[in-house]
Amino acid sequence: MTTSSAGTTATAAQVTSWRNAVVVAYGASGLAFASWVSRLPAIRDALDLTPGNVGVVLLCMTLGSFASVSASGLIVLRLGSKRTIRTGSIMVGAGLLATGFGTTVLASPVATAIGLCIIGLGTGSWNTASNVEGAAVERAMGRHIMPRLHGAFSLGTVAGAGLGAIAAAVSLPVFWHLAAAGAVVAVSVATAASWFRADVTPVAGERTYSPDNFEDPTTGPIPIIAAGTTADAPLDNKRKVAQAWRDRRTLLLGVLVLGLALAEGAAGDWVALALADGHGQSDAAGAAGYGLFVAFMTIGRFAGTVVLDRYGRVPVMRWCSALAVLGLGIFVFAPAPWLAYVGLAAWGLGASLGFPVGMSAAADDPSKAAARVSVVSTIGYGAFLCGPPLLGMLAGHVGILHSLLAVMVMLALSFVLSPVARKAN
């Protein structure tokens, strides 16, 4: 058992339930994202959009997400990660419903864009709070589990992409598909949040505990401190976030994450369309291609714990950046569709660990985790969210496939900045 300075206790069973609940939150986030992304070809066809128009519609979600993630540090410090995640998931569920309604019932690009904007507003702060919650679980368990938590997100995207491919194959209206997905997301996360503990049970200073050993044999229960707080009087929330934005390592971590996040985001929004338009595949095959990408991303994330323990953050980040470049190049220039799928597999493996490692590195200091994670998330999501719509505009001039080559520039920068992921002293 572990006792907080405020008298809060956490048993091994509570930590296990906490971890499982966080897994649900990550998985539901992936399901929500893949649900609408996998139906993007159907949305494009229903609304008769050009690639440039698709980029503009996606930009609405980007604006909502970026506004939300930019304010996420203050939101999490104000509301706590539990309430932030619960509120965000309900907003995402409502946004999925609105997106499907705008596409199928109203056939209105404006209504669809509003739904995507609502999804964005809920997603930004939800994801930052999930990373704060996940980092707290990681410290509490005394082992590297952040890649596997992000692996749960990827499993959610695999499930969402698979269901999206089935829905496309049977011509299920987008409205009914997204309405069902939204209900599952909102209910599951709102329920799982009851077991979250980051607001009351993270670790004091640098000390960690294991679910199998919650007490120091000489001093007894180990004191712990609430997320984003210190043993002294807490700084003003705005000051905490401002300090994080002035921290050199935090900013460089954000740029490191930015390149790999762009590789992930570009795949999420454009792989299905690139396979359909650039490699002559059907809409269902395009959705299945995205499912392949996230499947290999999931493999990379679940293998990430072992790889990180053995080789460390810096070499792994270099390998990931290089592999993502290789896979992306194969995908773009593949002379045959089957080779494009091979490229997707390598691309997914390469992009798999950018966010998990970046979030863990930003949360090395538990007392500054919320502010620093929000900064790295804001920079990373800036690429994840703003990049794909901008690629859509570029695609209007050079085509969808060749527009993806722009991602390689940022991946090269991530390769160079890999040493910043080293464990902070």
DOSEKE-443319 format. One line per 2 residues: their letters; for each residue y, x, z negated of C-alpha. Coordinates in steps of 0.05 Angstrom, whole numbers, m for minus. Layout:
! residues N
A	Y/X/Z | ...
***
This chain:
! residues 425
MT	0/0/0 | 71/22/14
TS	132/m1/m25 | 203/m3/2
SA	265/13/m37 | 278/m61/m38
GT	208/m76/m65 | 176/m95/1
TA	103/m77/7 | 58/m68/67
TA	m18/m67/65 | m64/m39/117
AQ	m79/m109/141 | m5/m125/147
VT	7/m62/189 | m51/m81/234
SW	m23/m151/243 | 45/m122/256
RN	18/m76/310 | m20/m133/343
AV	41/m177/342 | 83/m123/376
VV	28/m117/428 | 35/m191/443
AY	111/m183/451 | 103/m125/500
GA	48/m161/539 | 88/m225/544
SG	148/m187/570 | 105/m157/626
LA	76/m226/642 | 146/m255/648
FA	171/m200/693 | 111/m199/740
SW	109/m275/745 | 174/m280/783
VS	169/m212/817 | 101/m229/847
RL	131/m293/877 | 191/m259/906
PA	164/m265/978 | 155/m340/967
IR	225/m345/936 | 253/m306/995
DA	218/m353/1045 | 237/m417/1008
LD	310/m398/1006 | 310/m364/1075
LT	340/m300/1049 | 351/m234/1086
PG	336/m168/1049 | 410/m161/1035
NV	413/m232/1007 | 352/m217/963
GV	390/m158/935 | 450/m202/919
VL	406/m253/883 | 372/m197/844
LC	440/m170/826 | 453/m233/785
MT	393/m217/741 | 417/m146/738
LG	486/m166/712 | 455/m209/658
SF	406/m156/637 | 456/m100/637
AS	505/m140/596 | 450/m156/546
VS	422/m86/541 | 492/m56/535
AS	504/m99/474 | 433/m93/448
GL	448/m39/396 | 499/m83/362
IV	455/m144/370 | 394/m111/338
LR	436/m82/281 | 467/m150/269
LG	407/m196/277 | 349/m149/265
SK	294/m136/316 | 253/m197/296
RT	306/m249/310 | 329/m212/372
IR	259/m212/403 | 247/m284/386
TG	313/m307/415 | 305/m264/478
SI	236/m291/493 | 260/m363/489
MV	317/m347/537 | 268/m314/586
GA	223/m374/583 | 282/m420/599
GL	304/m373/654 | 236/m375/688
LA	238/m451/686 | 308/m451/716
TG	288/m400/770 | 229/m442/792
FG	271/m506/791 | 325/m474/833
TT	275/m448/884 | 227/m507/892
VL	266/m569/872 | 338/m552/891
AS	324/m499/944 | 389/m467/922
PV	402/m392/921 | 457/m403/870
AT	413/m442/822 | 358/m390/830
AI	408/m334/816 | 430/m370/753
GL	358/m374/729 | 349/m300/742
CI	413/m286/704 | 386/m323/644
IG	322/m282/648 | 364/m220/649
LG	405/m240/589 | 342/m252/548
TG	305/m190/573 | 356/m136/558
SW	363/m144/483 | 290/m166/476
NT	265/m101/506 | 311/m57/464
AS	289/m93/401 | 216/m86/422
NV	225/m11/428 | 256/m8/359
EG	198/m49/332 | 147/m7/369
AA	176/59/345 | 173/32/273
VE	100/14/282 | 87/83/312
RA	118/118/252 | 83/71/204
MG	14/86/233 | 27/160/237
RH	1/167/308 | 27/162/379
IM	19/90/401 | 83/78/440
PR	50/92/508 | m3/41/491
LH	48/m10/471 | 81/m1/538
GA	11/m4/566 | 8/m74/537
FS	70/m89/578 | 34/m63/639
LG	m28/m105/623 | 19/m164/621
TV	46/m146/689 | m25/m138/716
AG	m41/m208/691 | 24/m235/718
AG	15/m202/786 | m57/m227/790
LG	m37/m298/773 | 21/m292/822
AI	m26/m269/878 | m72/m329/863
AA	m13/m376/861 | 12/m349/928
AV	m58/m354/959 | m65/m427/940
SL	8/m442/956 | 24/m465/885
PV	98/m485/883 | 140/m432/850
FW	168/m483/801 | 100/m501/770
HL	79/m428/767 | 142/m403/732
AA	148/m463/686 | 78/m450/659
AG	91/m376/652 | 157/m389/615
AV	123/m436/565 | 68/m384/550
VA	119/m328/541 | 166/m367/495
VS	112/m397/450 | 69/m334/444
VA	127/m287/425 | 161/m336/379
TA	95/m343/342 | 79/m269/341
AS	147/m251/313 | 125/m279/246
WF	87/m214/234 | 142/m165/253
RA	163/m116/198 | 211/m65/228
DV	270/m98/192 | 237/m88/124
TP	182/m36/130 | 197/29/168
VA	189/98/140 | 237/136/96
GE	264/199/127 | 211/238/164
RT	152/214/123 | 97/172/154
YS	36/137/128 | m30/117/157
PD	m62/48/150 | m120/84/116
NF	m77/120/65 | m14/86/41
ED	m2/126/m22 | 15/198/m37
PT	m40/221/m84 | 11/255/m131
TG	71/208/m128 | 40/141/m113
PI	70/91/m64 | 116/121/m11
PI	186/91/m9 | 209/65/58
IA	276/43/88 | 293/m15/134
AG	302/0/208 | 369/27/228
TT	390/39/155 | 394/99/109
AD	386/107/34 | 462/111/29
AP	511/56/47 | 501/41/122
LD	554/59/172 | 592/4/207
NK	548/m20/264 | 600/m5/318
RK	609/65/291 | 533/77/293
VA	530/57/366 | 592/98/383
QA	562/159/351 | 498/150/391
WR	539/148/456 | 570/215/437
DR	503/248/421 | 486/298/477
RT	410/294/470 | 411/218/470
LL	452/216/535 | 407/267/569
LG	346/227/547 | 378/167/580
VL	386/204/646 | 314/230/641
VL	289/159/633 | 336/135/687
GL	298/168/745 | 229/144/723
AL	256/75/707 | 284/70/777
AE	216/88/805 | 185/32/763
GA	240/m19/777 | 240/m5/852
AG	166/m17/855 | 172/m81/814
DW	223/m113/860 | 206/m84/928
VA	132/m65/934 | 109/m135/953
LA	163/m142/1006 | 154/m70/1031
LA	80/m83/1042 | 94/m149/1077
DG	151/m126/1121 | 140/m50/1127
HG	64/m48/1130 | 49/m116/1160
QS	11/m145/1100 | 8/m218/1079
DA	48/m245/1020 | m16/m248/979
AG	m34/m176/997 | 37/m156/979
AA	29/m187/910 | m39/m154/903
GY	m7/m87/921 | 42/m94/864
GL	m17/m111/820 | m49/m45/841
FV	15/m7/823 | 18/m37/753
AF	m57/m28/744 | m50/47/753
MT	13/47/711 | m29/14/656
IG	m83/67/663 | m29/121/656
RF	0/89/594 | m66/80/558
AG	m86/152/575 | m16/175/555
TV	m32/179/481 | m87/230/492
VL	m48/269/545 | 15/272/501
DR	m25/295/440 | m56/351/480
YG	1/376/524 | 65/350/493
RV	123/310/520 | 156/362/564
PV	97/381/610 | 77/308/615
MR	146/287/637 | 146/341/691
WC	78/319/717 | 99/247/717
SA	162/260/757 | 124/303/809
LA	68/252/816 | 117/195/826
VL	151/233/882 | 84/247/916
GL	61/175/911 | 127/147/935
GI	127/194/995 | 56/173/1014
FV	74/99/1008 | 135/105/1052
FA	105/147/1107 | 33/121/1106
PA	8/112/1178 | m43/61/1155
PW	m39/5/1103 | m98/33/1062
LA	m61/99/1052 | 0/61/1027
YV	m44/32/972 | m66/102/954
GL	7/121/949 | 19/61/903
AA	m35/86/856 | m3/155/850
WG	66/125/844 | 43/80/787
LG	12/137/749 | 74/179/757
AS	122/125/733 | 78/104/674
LG	104/146/616 | 179/152/628
FP	200/94/584 | 149/103/528
VG	165/176/519 | 240/164/525
MS	238/110/472 | 196/151/424
AA	243/211/433 | 304/169/421
AD	273/142/357 | 254/210/327
DP	305/198/272 | 287/130/241
SK	356/120/210 | 389/123/279
AA	334/92/320 | 367/25/336
AR	432/55/362 | 399/112/400
VS	345/69/431 | 399/21/454
VV	437/77/488 | 375/105/524
ST	354/34/542 | 423/19/570
IG	422/81/614 | 349/72/634
YG	356/m2/648 | 418/13/688
AF	372/45/740 | 316/m4/727
LC	361/m63/738 | 418/m40/783
GP	377/5/828 | 332/m47/861
PL	390/m93/883 | 427/m33/910
LG	364/m12/947 | 364/m82/977
ML	433/m71/1005 | 412/m3/1032
AG	350/m36/1062 | 395/m79/1105
HV	415/m14/1141 | 353/30/1141
GI	296/m18/1125 | 259/m31/1060
LH	211/28/1065 | 262/82/1079
SL	310/55/1027 | 258/75/974
LA	270/149/991 | 334/145/951
VM	292/141/888 | 267/212/899
VM	335/241/883 | 334/212/813
LA	262/232/802 | 281/304/817
LS	335/300/763 | 283/273/714
FV	239/333/729 | 296/381/713
LS	314/345/648 | 243/342/621
PV	256/393/565 | 304/344/530
AR	243/302/510 | 220/356/462
KA	213/332/390 | 279/333/354
N	284/376/291
***
